[in-house]
């Protein structure tokens, strides 16, 4: 199928790569079909482009890029929605947003760590998981004689 993205121009989309969000994404409940894109020169940020509305596109990233590691349980309803048979088929992404509260001198990007995107790669079905009660822990990682402190959501 052909699709014209405002970000990527005309694209030929393989229907087998379309990710279906049966419940939509909160705030975009009518937008159910998405395609994950990335730019060759950017290994961190991906784009979740809505195929139902060309104006809807989300910046997403692997949580590990920001030293975030998730440990959560899917409800029976979420497992059923995702048609999940094997936990290893899950891909977890975080939604990114440009933080406008900082000055132009220090632009920052924030991640929505309490509401990750969960995709079953085997079925191409996704949901946005709302984590109501999270506990943060600190992980120390030794790197070249330096200690890096990062927050993780668990």
N, C-alpha and C positions, 0 to 999 in steps of 0.2 A: 504494500500500500504506500502511496505517496503522502508526504506530510510536509508542510512548510512551517518551519520553526523560525521565529524572529531572531533567535540566537544562532542557529546553525544553517539557516536557509532551507532549500529543498532537500528532503531526505527520503530515501527509499527505506521503509520500515518492514522488516521481516515480522509477520504476525506472531511467530513463535517467540519473539523477544519482547512482546508487549506485556507489561506488568499490570495486572488487574487488581484494583482496590475495591472490592465489593461494597464496602461501606464508605468509600471515598476517603478523603483526608479531612479531619475537622476544619470546618470553614469552607471546604471545597467538596461537599458531599456528592454533588452531581458529576464531578470529574472523576472518572473511574479507570481510565486507561492511560498508562504512562510508559515512557521509554527512558532508559537510563543512558545518558551520553557522557562522554568525557573528551577533553581536549588533549591532544597528543603532548602538548608542552606543559600540562598541569596534571601531575600524578596525585594531587591531594583532593581537589574539588571535582565533583561529578555534578551532572545536571539531571534532575528528574523532570522531564518535559511531559506535560499533560497533552495527550493526543485528542482529547475532547474539547480543549480550549487552548489555542496557541498562546494566549496571554498568561497562562499559568505554568510557571517553571520554578522549581526549587533547587537551590544549591544544597548539595549533600556531601558527606564525607564519611569515611570509615572512622569510627570512634578511636581506634588505635592510633590514628594520626595525631590525636590530641591527648594520648596517654589515658584514654577512658576505656575501662573494661566493664562490661555489663555482666551481671548475674541476676536473672529474673526468671520467673515461672510464667508461662503462658496459661491462661485459663482454658478450660475445656472448650468454651465457645471460640476462643482465638485459634486454638489448634484446629477446630472444625472449619473455621473460616479459611485458614491457611491451607487446609487439606494436608496437614503435616504428618508425615510418616517417620521421617528421620531428622533428628535435631541438627545434624551436620549440614542439612540443606538450607539452613537459615543464614541470611545475610542481614546484618544490623547496620543501619546508617543513621547519622544524625543530620537534622536540618540545620543549615547555617543561615545566619542573618548578619547583615552589615550593621554594626553598632553605631547609630547616628549620634549617641550622647557624647562621644569623644570629639575633640576638636579635629579639624582636618589634618593637623600635624601628626596625630597618632590614630589613624584609622584601625579599627579592630573588627574582627569577625567573632561572633558568639555562636555557640551551638545550643540547640534545644535538647539538653541531655535528659530531661524528664519525660520526653515524648519521642523516643526513637522510632524510626521506620523499620519494620520487620518484614522481610521478603522471603518467601519460600522459593528458592531458585529452581526447584524441581517442577513446581506447578505454576510459577510466575504469578503468584498471588501475594499481595501485601496488605499490611495494616499499619496504623500508627498506634503504638503501645503507649498508654498513659500510665506512667509510674507514679503512683500517689504518694507512697512513703519510701523515700530512698535514704540509704545510709551511705555516707561518703567515707572513704578510707584513703590513707596516704600510702603511696608506693614509692620506695626508694630504689632507684636504678643506678648501678655503678656504670659509668661510661668514661673510659680513658682517664681514670684517676679523679673524675669529677662525680659528685652525687647530684642527681637531678630529682627534685621533689615535684610530684604531679598528683593532682586529685583524680580519683576515680569514683565513678558512681557504681553502686552495687546493689 
